[in-house]
Amino acid sequence: MKPTDLRGILQYIPQFREKTFVLAIDGAIVTDENFATLLLDVAVLRSLNIRVVLVHGASAQIKLLSEEQKIPASNFDGAGITDAATLQLALNAANRLTHEILEGLSANDLRAVCPNVIIAHPLGIIGGVDHQFTGKVEKVDVEMLQTLLTQGMIPVIPPLGFDGDGKTYRVNSDGVAVAVAEALKATKLIFITAADGILVQGRLIRQMLVADLESVIAMQKNDIAPELLSKALHAVTACKAGIPRVHVINGKVDEGLLAEVFSNEGIGTLIYANEYQQIRRAMKKDVRAIQLLTKAAVESAELMKRTRPMIEKNLADYFIFEIDKNPVACVALHVFPEQKKGELACLYVNPLHENRGIGRKLIQFIENKAKEMNLDELLTLSTQAFTYFQSKGGFAEGTPDDLPPARREKYDQSGRNSKVLVKKLAKA
């Protein structure tokens, strides 16, 4: 999809309208030639009534000022020691960048302001080392931010914080972005960097469950590109704090922000959590629940009958959606590795829980699982719900010839004459 294609954007508007996006922009992006285009993307978000907060870093500018003024800096990213000289460099660099961002937003007829909303305290002495003017976010003035957002303003927040005595501290911009996103209960946190996304051993991660990213950090920390480790760590923190989606994208890509937000494929890395926390892999004790859930659909010929032995044989393929530990929906992903295809099957939601978006969440969950397994295509078969899969899941009508040979044989034997629906998956 072209990010400028209005028809592609329109389908996302209902779910994003009046939601809050926090954009964490690296300092190097603010001075890049594509920054003007990035601000146009921000203008599009605002035109769709999406609330936007900008948090910016300044490490690239601090490094440049340090070299120009021949003043040694104790650290550039706000995570190490900040001495008095480095704090002054940080103040100069951050204030200049904030001004440039405000100018750029004004040029796009966007109202913006730099509010004093980050209350910080000293990071203190860690391992016997005094971090001096390095700070840590203590509190975010949510009331002020909400007031500004309600008035249609875009808050622009630098990597600086202030304590009750009026002292200034340098804070890591990634940490500020997470704190702001958590405080505002943002729908998305988007890290805009000079890299294509989170790279592990040089390979771009397209999307990943937060638990899986946590495992990568624990076991392959050295395989993550050093300049992206902070993004990975803060992505985990954000997801655990309740942010449903964390993105890491390249801010130098033309219209990249719109492409990431308004397309299934995106351009960078997506780390997801939250709305999937109620979905778990089925266990043996769930077999009866699956049969009871789908009983009415089987009797109405909406779903194919599955005996207990059939479910148990492929139990690893099934997933349960729980509310208060009660199974209310189920779905399965059957994989055909030789053809690199997967079948979304046995999707059913308890009628008492219909119209809550559970079916769409399960479809998206299975699609993400299929992508993680590097499958090329997702299939589903339906006799009565095919319009649902087309309108809500993005499937297109195919033919029985699209089925893998083993599945085609079962299809012919069943005599159900189900419609075959197909969805191509983006390459990882």
N, C-alpha and C positions, 0 to 999 in steps of 0.2 A: 504494500500500500504506500502511495506517496503521502508523506505527512501533510501535504497541503490539500489532499483530497477531502473535501468537506463531507462527502458521504461516509468516508471511513471514520472521520472524527465524530460524527453525529451519534453513532451507536454508544459512545463512551460518555456522552454528556450527562445522561440521567444519574449515573453512578458517581460522577465526580462533582456535579454542581454543588456549590456551597461547602465543598470539602477543602481541607487545608493541605497544601504541598509545601514542604520545606526543601529549598534548594541550597545545598552546601557547595559553594563555588571556590575552587582553588584560586589563589592569587594569580597564578600563571595564566589562567583562563581569562581573567578580567582584562589583561593587557594583550590578549591574542586578537588577531584581526577578525576572528569569527564572533567576537563577543557582541558586536552590534546585532548580528543575526540571532544570537541567543536571546537577547533582550526582546527581539521581535516575537520569538517563541513565547516568552513570558507574557507579552502583550496578548497573544492568542489565548493563553490560559486565563488571563484576567477577563477577556471578553466573553469567556464561557462561564463566568461567575465562579471560577476556581480561586480560592484564596491562596496567596503566595507569600512566603517569608524567605528572604535571601540572607544566608549566613556566608560570609566570605573569609578566606584565609589570607595570609600575607607572607608566607615563607619565601617565595621567589623574590618578592620586593625587599624583604629584610636582607636576604643574601646579596642582592644587587647594591643596596645602600651600604652594606658593610664593606663591600669591595670598593665602591666609589669613594667613600669617606675614610677608607682605611681604618675602620673601627672594628676590631675583632668581635664577633658575636658568639655568645656562649652556646646558642642553639638557634635553629631556624624554624622548627615546627611547633614550638610551644609545649613540647612534651618533656624537655630536659630542663637544665638550670637556666634561669633568666636573670642575668645580672643587670645593674643599673644602665649600663651602656646599651645592652640588647633591648631593654625595655623602651629606651628612648627611640631606638631604631624601629621597634615594633609600633610605637605610637605614630611616628612619622609615616611609616609605610601604610598602616591600617587607615589612618585618617585620609591619606591621599587616595587610597583605593575606594573607600566609602564615598568620597566626593565624586570620583569617576563613575561609580555605579549610579549614584543619584542623578548625575548629569545625563547618563545614558537612558535611565528610566524616564526622566523629564522629556527627553527628545522623542520618546514614544507616547507622550501624553499620559503617562502613568504617574499617579501621585505616590510619593515615597517619603520615608522619614527614617532617620537613624535614632532609635530610642535607647534610653539607658535602662535596659531590662535584665541584664545579666548581673546577678549578685554573686560575687566570688569570695573565696577565702584562700589564704596561702596553701599551696600544696604541702608545704612544711618540710620537715627533715625526714628523708627516706633513706634507709640504709646508712645512716650517719651523715648524709649529704643534705645540706640546706639548699633548697631549690629557689630561695630568695623571692624574686618577683613572678615566679610561675604560679598561676592560680588554678583553682578547680571550681567548677560551677556549683554553687550552693543552692541557688534558687533562681527561677525565672519568673519575672513579673507577668504572669499570664493575663491578669486583668487589663494591663496596659496594651498588651499585644492584641487581645480580643477586641478592645475598643478601636484600635487602629484598623484591624481587619474589617470590622463591621462598617467602618467609615470608608472602606474601599482603598485604604492605604496599603502599600507594600513596605513592611518593616525591613530595614537593611541593618544587619547586626555584624559588627566587626569582632575579631578574636580578642576582645578585651572585656574585663569584668571589674567591678568596683565593690569594695567592702563598705561596712557601715561607717567607717572613718574617712571615706573618700579616697582611699588608696586605690591605685590602679594595678591590675595584674594582667599578665598575658596568659590567655587560656587557649588550649588547642581548639581550633575551629571545628574539627570533626566532633569533639566532645560537646561543644556549644550546640551544634546542629542536632545532635541526638537529644540533648536536654530540652531544646525548644520543641522538637517534634513530639517528644513524650508529653511535655506540659500542655501542648495544644491538641493532643490526641490526633496528630496528623494522619492522613490516609497514606501519604507517601513521603519518604525521605530520599532525595536524589542527590548523590555525590557527583559533582561535575568536575572531572579531572582532565589531565592531558593523556590519559591512558584509555584503551578501549574497554576496560572493565577489569575485574579481578583475574589476574593471570596466575596459574599454578603450573610450574615447569614450562612456562612460556605459552601454555594453552589457555585460551579464554574460556572462563566458566560462563555459560549463557544463563543458566538459572539453577538454583540449588535450595533445598530446604535448609533452614537455619541450623538444624541439628547436624546436617551433613557438613556444613561449612565449619561448624565448631570442631568436628572430628578432623577436618583437613588442617585447621589451625593447630590442633593438639599434636597431630602426627606428622604433618608436612610443613610446619611453619617456615622452614628455610626454603621451601619450594615456591612460596608466594613472593612475587616481586616486592622488594623492600619498600618501594614508594607506595605500595597498595596495601601493605599490612595493616596500617591504621584504618583504612576503609573497611577491610574485612573484620577487624576486631570491633569497630563501632557498628557495623551492620548487625553483628550478633547481638550486641548490647541493645540496639534499637528494636530488633525483632522481639527480644525477651521483654522489652518494656511495653510491648503492645502495638508497635508500628507494623501494619500488615505487609507492607512492601518496602524494601530498600533497594534502590537502583544505584549502580555505578556506571557512568557513561563518559564518553569522550566529548568534551565541550568544544572541540575543534571541528567536529562533524557538522556540516551544514544541515540545519533543521533537525539535528539529532535529538533534541529534547522532545519535540513533537512526535518523532518516530518512536521514541522509547515509550511515551505515554499512551499514544493512540494507535498502537499496532500490537498484535499478539507476539510478533517476532522480536520487536525492540532492536536496539543496536548494541547494548552493553550487557551488564550482569544484573540479574534479578535474584535477590535473596528474599524468600517469602516464609511467612509464619502466620500466626494469629488465627485467621479464619479456618486454617486447616487443623487447628489443634484438637478439634472434635472428631477428626478422621483418624482411624487406626486400622491396622491390619487385623483381619478376622482371625479368631482362634477357634479351636474345636468346640468350645462351649457356645459359639455363635451360630453353629450350623442350624439348630432348631429355630433360632431367631430369624435367620435368613429365609427359611422355609415359611414361617408364619408371616413375615413381612410381605413376601411375594405371593402368598396363597391366592388372594383375590385376583391379582394380575394373571396368574397361571390359569385360574378358572375362566377368566374372560378372554383367554388366548392372547393376551397382550404380551406375556412373557412365556418362554419355553419352560416346560416342567423340568425341574432339577431334583433328582432323588438325593437322599442323604449321602450315599456312596459317591455320587457324581460331585457333590460339593466338597466332600472330604478329600477326594482325589486331587482336586485343584484348589485346596483351601488357601494356599499362598497367594492366589490371584485375587482374593476377595478382600474388600474393605468395608468397614462399618462407620456410619456417622452416628455419633452419640449426643444426646442431650441429657444432662444430669445422669450420665452413665446408663442411659436407656437407648438401645438401638432404635433409630427412627428411619434409617435409610441404609441402602447397601449398593455396592457396585463392584464390578470385577474387571480386571485387565488380563486378557489371555494373550500371550505373546507367541508370535511365529518368527523366531530369530532368523531363519534362513531367508525369509522374504523381507525381513526388517519391518514387519507390520504388527500392529497390536489391535485387539478387538475389545472395545468398550462393551461390556455385557452386564446383564442382570441389574440395570439401574432401576431402583424403585424407592419412592419416598412414601412413608405412611401418610394417608390422606389428611390426618389431623395436623400434619406439619407441612402441607403443601403451601405454595405461594410465599415461601420465605427465602427462596433462592438456594435451597439446599441442593436441588438437582443440578443447578448451574455450577455450584461449588464442586460437586463430585465430578462433573464433566471436566472442569478445569484441573482438578487434582489428577485425574487419570491422564489428561493430556500432558501435564508436567511430568508425570511418572514416565510416560512413553518417551518424552524428549530426553529425560535423564538416561534412558536406556538406548539412546541414539537410534530410535526407530524412525522410519521415514514417513509412515502413514498410519493413521488411526481409522479403524472401521467400526461400524456398528450396524446391527440388523434390527429392523423394527417393522411391525405390522400395523401399529396404530399411533405411535408417537413420533413418526418420522418428521412431521412438521416442526415439532418441538426441537429435535436435534438440528434441524436446518436453521431455525430462527434463533435459538438460544446457544447452540454449540458451534455454529459455523460449518456444519457438515454439508456436503453436496451429494446429490443422488448419483450413485454409481451403478454397476451391474454385477451380477454374480461372478463374472470373469475377474473382478477385482479381488476376490477372495483367494487366500492361499489354498493350494490343492487339498490339504487335509480338511480345511474348513468348508471348502466347496462340496466335498463329499458328504459331510454332515448336513449341509444346506439342502442338497438334492434329496437326501433321505428323509428329511423332516417333513417335506410337503407343505411347509408353512407359507412358502412364496413371499417371504419377508422382503421389504425393500432394503437394498444395500446402500449404506451411506458412507462417504469417504471424506477424510480430512487430511490434507498434506501437512506435515509437520516441518517447521523451520529447522535448518541444519544447526547443530550445536557448534 
